[in-house]
Amino acid sequence: MTASPAFRRTVGLLLAVVFLLGLTVLWWRHVLWTPTLGPEMTLDIQKGAASMTILHQLARAGLMPSVPAGRLYLEVPARGREMQWGTYVIPARSRPVDILEMLLQGRVKPLSMTVVEGMSSLDIKRVLEAAGVTGAENWPSLVADSGLLADLSPDASSLEGFLFPDTYTFSTGIDAPTVARVMVDRFRTVWAEELSAGHQRSMTTLDVVTLASLVEAETAVSEERRLVAGVFVNRLRRGMLLQCDPTVVFALRRRGEWTGRLLRVHWNVDDPYNTYRFPGLPPGPINNPGRAALRAALNPGKHNLLYFVADDSGGHTFSSTLKQHNRAVAQRKRSRH
């Protein structure tokens, strides 16, 4: 039986369609699966950018040979998934399909920031700004809200002292409130670890962290931390003023009066953080202490020392009497002339 002309035309048309579809698929795969020739580059995708806008941006950067091919990938294999905004590092000789998947999965360039032991919240604000954290300008108001500490330290008036120093890695676009939560959560982890190690405490969490911040500010010598903590505890028990210079600096900074040099006249500043004038611990931490300082505050040295003064080696000379201390101070002055 001979096929009719109409049937032959239909078959011919279907074969032509199949052939064209095959060529399209081959072209599409060749376009998207062939590596580009460009070097490694950084690509910034703006928040809220439409898919077509991003595809054209990729094309201008030499990362997408065909916008229609990219659009077809988004509509069929990607099943309508949205490309994510942020900063991306595109490896050299990347395939366009891999670039599309990178954007669809939101594999943005990691943002790394290091907070050093003893940094204040204002120091941390500068770190956040340098790292490009969203909303870093609102950091002071975030720190002033102690809600994150309601269960851990209900008497804390701010997050100062509980923003644990560490190196953090975030995705580009991280915002300041999230950073604050992560840093406080890191503090919680370290705090729980130190308590589980058997360190006993007779003070509140806030007082321990405050004491740790004084230790952190006074010495970076590991062997001295427990000695310094013990000196402050001894003075507290005897009702002596702590006379801790870093608390005066903190008071001046929060009042906007710090000029970079501490003078004897500053010991009289009328501020509750001034431990030359007000007895006991200051109202709260003066910086954000690290693990070693927290450990020293939880387990202060047991001794009869009451004084210390900086020596010429980067450490301190410790004394149990005022006479010994005055002698050490005089020696220090002579060595500096």
Secondary structure as UniProt FT lines:
FT   HELIX           5..33
FT   STRAND          41..45
FT   TURN            47..48
FT   HELIX           51..60
FT   TURN            61..62
FT   HELIX           67..75
FT   TURN            76..80
FT   STRAND          86..90
FT   TURN            92..93
FT   HELIX           96..105
FT   STRAND          110..114
FT   TURN            117..118
FT   HELIX           121..131
FT   HELIX           136..138
FT   HELIX           139..144
FT   HELIX           146..149
FT   TURN            150..152
FT   TURN            154..155
FT   TURN            160..161
FT   STRAND          167..171
FT   TURN            172..173
FT   HELIX           176..196
FT   TURN            197..198
FT   HELIX           205..218
FT   HELIX           222..224
FT   HELIX           225..238
FT   HELIX           245..254
FT   TURN            255..256
FT   HELIX           264..268
FT   TURN            272..273
FT   TURN            275..277
FT   HELIX           291..298
FT   STRAND          307..310
FT   TURN            312..313
FT   STRAND          316..319
FT   HELIX           322..335
//
